[in-house]
Amino acid sequence: MWMATGPVTLYMVIVNLPVMSSLIRMKETETKGLVAEVTRKFVHRDGETISYGNSYYELKFEEEYSEIIMKKYLGQIQEKHDAYLQGQRELQQMYSRKMGGGREIKLNCSHDQLLEV
């Protein structure tokens, strides 16, 4: 696997959703090499932040990165993260119906299926 020799911040994408926002950026870690760091913030309708957390999506490279390669990987991460957020929204809707409505909460869903790009 190719490893960078210095700090790497390559691209940023901001995803705005009705009750949550995500910041996705490439980051180099000592243990996993280059990863996509996804910071999520879940916000209640009244503007109060109710949950905040990071997820890390591993990137596997077979050659040195270039802008085209990085954009390709970022697109794949975006698709996987969008699918995860859609799943959370669907679970939230089911939970809200079952509980008769109420406050939006963060559901603890597994990211295991999202680790490979």
N, C-alpha and C positions, 0 to 999 in steps of 0.2 A: 504494500500500500504506500502511495506517495504521501509524504508528510511535509508540511510547510515548516520553514525555519523560524518564522516570527509570528506576531499576532495577525490574525486574519479576520476581517469583517468585510464580507463581500457584497451582499445584497440585503435589502430590507423590503418587506411587503407588509402593509397594514390591511387587515381585514376587519371591516366594521359590520357588526351584526346587531340586531335589535337589543339583545340583552347581554351580549358579550363581545369583547374585542380581542384580537390576537395580533401579536407582533412576531413575525418570523424572521430570524436572521441566522446567517451561517456563523459558526463559532468553532474555534479549535480548542479541544480539551486535551489534557495530559493523558487521560485513560482511554478515550475512545477516538482520538484523532478529530477529524472534521465532522461536526454534527450540525443539524439544524436545531436551533433553540426556539421553541415556541412558548411565548409568554401569553397566558390567557387571563383576562379579567372579566369576571361575571358581575353585572351591575343590575340591581333591582330597578324597577320602573321609576322609583322616586329618586334615583341617582346614587343611592348608597351602594358602595362596593361590598359584595357579600362573599366573594371568593377570588383568590389570586394564586396562580401557580405556573410552574415551568414544566415543559415536557421536552425530551431530547430525542430526535430522530436521527439514527445513525446513517451516515453516507458512506457508500463503498465506491471507491474510485479504482478504475483499471488503468488510468493514464493521468497525466498532469492536467490540472483544471485549466479551462479557458472560459471566457464569458459565455460561449454557447453551451458548454457542458454544464456550467453552474446554473444557467437559466433553465436547462432541461431538468436538473435535479430539483431546483426550487419549484418548478411546476409540478413535479411528482409529489413533493412534500405538500404543496398547497392542496392538491387533489385528495391526498390521504387525510390531511387535517380537516378539509371541508367535509369529508365523509364522516369523520369522527364527530364533528360539531353537529351534523345533521342527525346522527344517531343520538346524541345527547338531547337535542331538541325533541325528537320523537319520544324518548324516554320521559322527558320532562312533561310533555303533553299527556302521556298515559298516566303519570303520577298525579298530575293536576286533576285529571278527570276522576281518578280513583279517590282522591282525597277531597273532591268537591271544590277545586280551585285553590287559591291561596298563593303564598309567596313562592317565587322561583328560587330553586336551590341548585347547587352543583351536585350532580350525581357522580359517584365514584365509578367511572367506567375504565376498563382495562385499555392500556395503550399497546399491549403486547403485539397485537396484529399490525401495528403501524410502524414497527421498528425497522423493517427492511424496505429499502427503496429500490 
